[in-house]
Structures are given as C-alpha cells and as structure tokens.
Amino acid sequence: MKLNYRKTFLLGFGFFGVSIIWGVYNAYVPVFLAKKFALDITWISIFMTLDNIAALLIQPPVGAWSDRLRTSIGRRMPFILIGAPIGAVVFGIIPLAGALPLFFACATTLLLSMAFWRTPVVALMPDITPSAYRSQANGIINFMGGVGAILSFLVGASLYEMNPAYPFWMGSILVIAAVVLVFIFIKEPKKYEGSEERPSMTKSLMEVLRDKDKSAIRIFLAIFFWFLGYTAIEALFNLYAINHLGISEANGGRMLGELSLIFVLFALPAGYIGSRFGRRRTIIAGILIMSAILLVIFLLPVATLLQPLFPLPFIGITAVVEGKSVLVVMGALMMIAGAGWALININSLPMVVDMTENVRIGTYTGLYYLFSTLSAIVGPISNGWLIKMTGDNYNSMMIAAPVCMVVAFLLMLGVRRGEARPESLSTAD
C-alpha cells in the first residue's frame, strides 16, 4: 500500500512551525546582539548555543518521556500543545526587548519551550509511517520545514527591512496556525508495535554503546560531525555576510534562503534517492558535495563570490546591482550545498529510527537530537574562537566545516544498519 501523502503533508506543518522560528532566530538574533547590545563575537557565539544547550538537556529525555506517556490525545500531542503556544508568544516579544536581561529572559523561555515540543512533533512521522516509506515521508516533512525556512529567510528579509519586529511576529502567527492544523488532522495510533516496555533514554544509550555492530554509535557520531560543520556556519552566517562578504544582514538572510529553497526542492527527490539507492550511499554522496562546496567558498575571493550570474527576482541579493535582484556565485554555491544537505538530512533520521523497534522511536529520535544539538553547542563556540584566533577572519569557519564533513564521511563507511525494512510495506496507510 502507498504512503499517505495527505496525512504526511499535514504533519509537516509541525516542522514548518519549528523551521519558521529557528530561521528567523538564527538570522536576526545575532544582529540584535551585535548592533543593539554591542556584544563581542565571542559572547554572541556563546549566546547562539543556548538553544542547543536547552535542546541537549530537554529533547532527549522528553523523547523518552513521550514514548512512555499514554493520554486520550496521544503520547506526543500534549508536548506540542504546551510548548508551541508558549514559544510563539515569547518569540513575538524578543524584538521589542530594549534591555539585555529582558531579551535574555524571552530568548531563554523560547528555547525551553521549543525544546519541549520539537522531539515529539518529529517522532510523529515514524509513528504513523512504515519503515519502507520513512525516507519519502521525511522528505515531505523536511519539504514543509524548508518552506518554513524560505519564509523566514526570504519573506523575513523583506519584512525586516520594513520593521525588525515583523519577521518575529510572522513566525509567532504561523507557528500557532501550524500547530492547530496538526492537532485537528493528525491522529496518533492508539497501539504501538513492539514490546510493552517503556524505555529510558539512559538505558537505550547504553545499549547503543554496547552494541557489537557499532552501526548506531557510528551514525550518531557522524550526525555530530556533519551538524558540527553545518550549524556552526548557519548560526554565524549573517555575521560572515556582513564582515567577510560586505553585504547587509537582509542579503545574508537571502543567501540562506537560497540554500533553503534548493533544500525544499530537493527534499522529496532526496527521499526517493535514499529509497532507491540506499540511505547510507545517499548520505555519503551528500557529505562529499557539502565538503567540496564549502572548500570552494573558502578558496574563492570575495569579488568572485559576489560576481553576478543572472537576474533572480525576490530571492537574489540586491547589493551588487543597485535596484535589481541577482544571483551571485556565492548564492549558486549555497544552492548546490542545499542539495547536498538534503541528501544527508532527509535520510539520517529514518536510518536512526530503523535501528530500533517502534516502541523506542521517541527515545532514538531524542538520541538523534542529543548528538545533533551537542554539535550545535560546540560548533558556534569553536567557530567564534577560531574567528578570534585568526584576527576576526570570518572566512576561517569555511575551512573548519569541510574537515568535520570528512570525519562524518569516514564514520559512515562503517555503518551497516538502518536501511528500510520492507516487511512494513503492508501497513503504509
């Protein structure tokens, strides 16, 4: 039986809401910290890891908790209905905060609330999707997340130019709308395949470490290293755009939007490629693409990176040709990177959850976020130190990222499990 596309697209609105929030947050919070509060890059990089510290402490145990929870509306939905509205409200207040303590309080509340509901909303995908269709379903989910990222970067850039608060208010409204749609249309299963044991995160992690096959720990470490390269760049990209490329923060946001656009367009094909050629091979191909592109960006001079290629309305940057939106070389490279990132990101979570039984899906989703968020803590801080040690050379972060990708590549060579389980085909809808 076939994948239920309607249900999967509706579920994607949950990740859509998550992506809206983090897209705007990562694009403009560093700018607020630098311009409004005059913080040094070292403190900014530390501040930009707080969301990942919250995720590290909250998301894994919440994932395991949601595996154990049983309520009339499901085991994931209570977390979504509590965390999302709180996050939406404080997110709208962030741009209005004129004092650093208030700004910090709003940001902290946002980070805690977002960490509370992210793992449960992501775990809903494998909950309602059989193993053989999880790459395609994750492609759809990330397609929706990519649409959210595009809105946050591209529409957000235009709104930011009108008023810096507008992108945040857009995010708040869309998150509430997204969660309402998920609650109305997505019904969780009442019974769960596998044993009735209600697993703890600690026990599951110990089993991963003791596993003789080592495939699980290898992919978790690979996740750590490829996110170490990617999130470190994403969190500080607008400061890279301002200080190295010499363009505005709005145009920096547009470049991130160009990456997200291709990620969106390639999300569904990446899922099918993973199903057709194998998830491991597809992820390795994405790692090689990302490594090559980041190295090229590091090596090319700024004048070449900003060389116009052709007009590109709305999503192109406006700094090179006054009054016109154009695609520049840097934007084209970001688009290719977006395709590589899709090959990696779409197929990694399905590999992780197919290394365990269905009763542990939330726990293993939490472990996925344990390693990805740990890297997102280390990444911005290490990049901030690297930038300072190289005399405020923001281009230095573009050489550190390919090194991390190469380590992930070597780890993936030893992964032997995590491909789709064809025996689940009969339960597709």
C-alpha positions in Angstrom: 0.0 0.0 0.0 1.1 3.5 -0.7 2.4 6.3 1.5 -0.5 8.5 2.8 0.7 11.8 1.3 -2.1 13.9 2.6 -1.5 12.9 6.3 2.2 13.3 5.9 2.0 16.8 4.4 -0.4 17.9 7.2 2.1 16.5 9.8 4.7 18.6 8.0 3.1 21.7 9.3 4.6 20.9 12.7 8.1 21.0 11.4 7.1 24.0 9.3 6.5 25.9 12.5 9.8 24.8 14.0 11.7 26.0 10.9 10.0 29.4 10.9 11.1 30.1 14.4 14.7 29.0 14.0 15.2 30.6 10.6 14.2 34.0 12.0 16.1 33.4 15.2 19.4 32.4 13.6 19.2 35.2 11.0 18.5 38.2 13.2 19.2 37.5 16.9 23.0 37.7 16.3 22.4 41.0 14.6 20.4 42.3 17.5 23.1 41.2 19.9 25.8 42.9 17.9 24.0 46.2 17.0 21.5 46.7 19.8 23.6 45.4 22.7 27.1 45.7 21.3 28.2 42.2 22.3 31.6 40.8 21.2 31.6 37.9 18.7 32.7 35.5 21.4 29.7 36.3 23.6 27.4 36.2 20.5 28.6 32.8 19.6 28.1 31.6 23.2 24.6 33.1 23.2 23.8 31.4 19.9 24.5 28.0 21.5 21.9 28.4 24.3 19.1 27.0 22.2 21.3 23.9 21.6 22.1 23.6 25.3 18.4 23.7 26.1 17.8 21.1 23.4 20.6 18.9 24.7 19.2 18.9 28.2 15.5 18.7 27.3 14.9 17.0 24.0 16.4 13.5 24.6 14.5 12.9 28.0 11.3 14.4 26.5 11.6 12.0 23.6 11.8 9.0 26.0 9.1 10.5 28.2 6.8 10.8 25.2 7.4 7.1 24.4 6.2 6.2 27.9 3.2 8.7 28.0 -0.3 7.5 27.3 -3.2 10.1 27.1 -6.5 10.3 25.3 -5.0 12.6 22.7 -1.8 10.5 22.2 1.7 10.3 23.6 3.2 13.2 21.5 0.4 15.7 21.3 0.4 17.0 24.9 4.0 18.3 24.5 3.1 20.1 21.2 0.1 21.8 22.7 2.0 23.1 25.7 5.3 24.0 24.2 4.3 25.6 20.9 2.0 28.4 22.1 4.4 29.5 24.9 7.2 29.7 22.3 5.1 31.6 19.9 4.2 34.3 22.4 7.7 35.0 23.7 9.1 34.9 20.2 7.0 37.9 19.3 8.3 39.8 22.3 12.0 39.3 21.5 12.4 42.2 19.0 10.7 44.6 21.4 13.1 43.9 24.3 15.2 47.0 24.8 17.2 45.7 27.8 19.5 42.7 27.6 18.0 41.0 30.7 14.5 41.1 29.2 15.9 39.9 25.8 17.7 37.1 27.6 14.6 36.1 29.6 12.4 36.0 26.4 15.1 34.0 24.5 15.5 31.5 27.4 11.8 30.9 27.6 11.6 30.4 23.8 14.5 27.9 23.9 13.0 25.9 26.7 9.5 25.8 25.1 10.8 24.9 21.7 13.0 22.1 23.1 9.9 20.7 24.9 7.9 20.1 21.7 10.4 19.5 18.9 11.2 15.8 19.5 7.6 14.8 19.9 6.5 16.5 16.7 9.4 14.9 14.8 8.7 11.5 16.3 5.2 11.6 15.0 6.5 10.9 11.4 7.8 7.4 12.1 4.9 6.8 14.5 2.4 7.0 11.6 4.8 5.8 8.7 6.0 2.3 8.0 9.8 1.7 7.7 9.9 1.4 3.9 8.3 4.8 3.4 10.2 6.8 6.1 12.7 8.4 3.7 10.0 9.6 1.4 7.9 10.8 4.4 10.9 12.6 5.9 11.4 14.2 2.5 7.9 15.6 2.7 8.3 16.7 6.4 11.6 18.5 5.5 10.0 19.9 2.4 7.5 21.6 4.7 10.3 22.6 7.1 12.1 24.1 4.1 9.1 26.1 3.1 9.1 27.5 6.6 12.8 28.3 6.3 12.3 30.0 3.0 9.5 32.2 4.5 11.8 33.0 7.5 14.8 34.0 5.3 13.2 35.5 2.2 9.9 36.9 3.3 11.6 37.6 6.7 14.3 39.6 5.0 11.8 41.9 3.3 9.8 42.3 6.5 13.0 43.0 8.4 13.7 45.9 6.1 10.2 47.3 6.9 10.5 46.7 10.6 12.9 44.4 12.5 10.0 43.1 14.6 7.8 41.9 11.6 9.7 38.6 10.9 9.2 37.6 14.5 5.5 38.4 14.5 5.1 36.5 11.3 6.8 33.5 13.0 4.5 33.6 16.0 1.3 33.7 14.0 2.4 30.9 11.6 3.5 28.6 14.5 0.1 28.8 16.1 -1.6 28.1 12.8 0.6 25.2 12.1 0.0 23.5 15.5 -3.7 24.0 15.2 -3.6 22.1 11.8 -1.5 19.3 13.3 -3.9 18.9 16.3 -7.0 18.8 14.1 -5.9 16.5 11.4 -3.2 14.2 12.8 -4.5 11.3 15.0 -1.8 9.3 16.8 -2.0 5.5 16.8 -3.6 4.0 19.9 -1.4 0.9 19.9 2.3 0.6 19.3 4.2 -2.2 17.7 7.0 -3.9 19.7 7.2 -4.8 23.4 5.3 -3.0 26.1 8.5 -2.0 27.8 8.6 1.8 28.3 12.3 2.5 27.6 14.5 5.2 29.3 16.9 7.3 27.3 19.9 6.2 29.5 19.2 2.5 29.0 18.8 3.0 25.3 22.1 4.9 25.1 23.9 2.2 27.0 22.6 -0.4 24.6 23.9 1.7 21.7 27.3 1.9 23.3 27.4 -1.9 24.0 26.1 -2.9 20.5 28.8 -5.1 18.9 27.8 -3.9 15.4 28.6 -0.3 16.3 26.4 1.0 13.4 24.2 3.0 15.8 27.1 4.8 17.6 28.8 5.4 14.2 25.9 7.1 12.7 25.3 9.1 15.9 28.9 10.3 15.8 28.6 11.1 12.1 25.5 13.2 12.9 27.5 15.0 15.5 30.3 15.9 12.9 28.1 16.9 10.0 26.0 19.1 12.2 29.2 20.5 13.7 30.1 21.7 10.2 26.7 22.9 9.1 25.1 24.5 12.2 28.3 26.4 13.1 28.1 28.2 9.7 24.3 28.7 9.8 24.4 30.3 13.3 27.0 32.9 12.3 26.3 33.2 8.6 24.9 36.7 8.8 27.9 38.0 10.6 30.1 36.2 7.9 28.0 38.0 5.3 28.4 41.4 6.9 32.1 41.1 7.9 33.6 39.0 5.1 31.3 39.5 2.1 30.5 43.1 2.9 26.7 42.7 2.3 23.8 43.6 4.5 22.2 41.2 7.1 19.0 41.1 4.9 21.0 39.9 1.9 22.8 37.4 4.1 19.3 36.1 5.0 18.5 35.9 1.3 21.6 33.7 0.8 20.5 31.4 3.5 17.1 31.4 1.8 18.7 30.3 -1.5 20.2 27.3 0.2 16.8 26.6 1.9 15.0 26.9 -1.5 17.0 24.2 -3.1 16.8 22.1 0.1 13.0 22.3 -0.3 13.0 21.5 -4.0 15.4 18.6 -3.4 13.8 17.2 -0.2 11.3 14.9 -2.0 13.9 13.6 -4.6 16.4 13.0 -1.8 13.9 10.7 0.0 13.3 8.7 -3.2 17.0 8.6 -4.0 17.6 7.2 -0.5 14.9 4.6 -1.0 16.2 3.6 -4.5 20.0 3.6 -3.9 20.2 3.1 -0.1 20.2 5.7 2.7 23.9 5.2 3.5 25.1 5.7 0.0 22.9 8.8 -0.4 24.1 10.4 2.8 27.8 9.8 1.8 27.1 11.5 -1.6 25.6 14.5 0.3 28.6 14.7 2.6 31.0 14.8 -0.4 29.0 17.5 -2.1 28.9 19.6 1.0 32.6 19.2 1.7 33.5 20.3 -1.9 31.3 23.3 -1.9 32.4 24.6 1.5 36.1 24.3 0.4 35.4 26.2 -2.8 33.7 29.0 -0.8 36.8 29.2 1.4 39.2 29.4 -1.5 37.4 31.9 -3.8 38.0 35.6 -3.2 35.1 37.8 -2.2 35.0 39.6 -5.6 34.4 36.2 -7.3 31.8 35.1 -4.7 29.8 38.3 -5.4 30.1 38.1 -9.1 26.6 38.4 -10.6 25.4 35.5 -12.7 21.9 36.5 -13.8 18.8 38.3 -12.5 16.8 36.4 -9.9 13.8 38.3 -8.6 12.9 38.3 -5.0 15.4 35.7 -3.7 18.5 37.2 -5.3 20.6 39.7 -3.4 20.4 43.4 -4.1 23.9 44.6 -3.1 25.7 44.0 -6.4 23.4 45.6 -8.9 21.5 48.5 -7.3 17.8 48.1 -7.6 17.9 44.6 -9.1 17.9 41.2 -7.5 20.6 39.0 -8.9 22.0 35.5 -8.3 25.7 35.7 -7.5 28.3 33.0 -7.4 28.0 32.6 -3.6 24.3 32.1 -4.0 24.7 29.4 -6.6 27.2 27.6 -4.4 24.8 27.8 -1.5 22.1 26.3 -3.7 24.4 23.3 -4.5 25.1 23.0 -0.8 21.4 22.9 -0.2 21.0 19.9 -2.5 23.9 18.1 -0.7 22.4 18.9 2.7 19.0 17.4 1.6 20.7 14.1 0.7 22.2 14.0 4.2 19.4 15.4 6.3 16.4 13.6 4.7 17.8 10.1 5.1 19.6 10.4 8.5 16.5 10.3 10.9 15.0 7.3 9.0 18.3 5.4 9.4 18.3 6.2 13.1 14.7 5.1 13.9 15.1 1.9 11.7 17.9 0.8 14.0 15.3 0.2 16.8 11.7 -1.1 17.4 8.7 1.2 17.2 8.3 1.4 20.9 11.6 3.3 21.1 11.1 5.7 18.3 10.8 8.8 20.5 13.8 7.7 22.5 16.0 7.2 19.4 14.7 10.5 18.0 15.8 12.0 21.3 19.3 10.4 20.9 19.4 11.9 17.3 18.9 15.3 18.8 21.3 14.6 21.6 24.2 14.3 19.2 23.0 16.9 16.7 22.4 19.5 19.4 25.6 18.7 21.2 27.4 19.5 17.9 25.4 22.7 17.6 26.7 23.8 21.0 30.3 23.1 20.2 30.1 24.5 16.6 29.3 28.2 17.1 31.6 28.5 20.2 34.5 26.8 18.4 33.9 28.9 15.3 33.8 32.1 17.5 37.1 31.2 19.0 38.5 30.3 15.6 37.4 33.7 14.2 39.0 35.5 17.1 42.3 33.5 16.8 42.6 34.3 13.1 42.2 38.0 13.7 38.4 38.3 13.1 38.7 36.4 9.8 35.2 35.1 9.3 36.2 33.1 6.3 38.1 30.7 8.6 34.9 29.0 9.5 34.5 27.8 5.9 37.6 25.7 6.2 36.7 24.1 9.5 33.4 22.8 8.2 34.8 20.5 5.4 37.1 18.9 8.0 34.1 18.0 10.1 32.3 16.6 7.0 35.3 14.4 6.2 35.2 12.9 9.7 31.5 12.2 9.2 32.3 10.5 5.9 34.8 8.2 7.5 32.3 7.2 10.2 29.5 6.5 7.7 31.7 4.0 5.9 31.3 1.6 8.9 27.5 1.9 9.2 25.9 -1.4 8.3 22.2 -1.0 9.5 19.4 1.5 9.2 18.1 0.8 5.7 14.3 0.4 5.1 12.6 -2.7 6.4 10.4 -3.9 3.6 8.3 -6.1 5.8 6.4 -2.9 6.8 5.0 -2.3 3.3 1.6 -3.7 4.1 0.9 -1.0 6.8 1.5 2.0 4.7 -1.7 3.8 5.3 
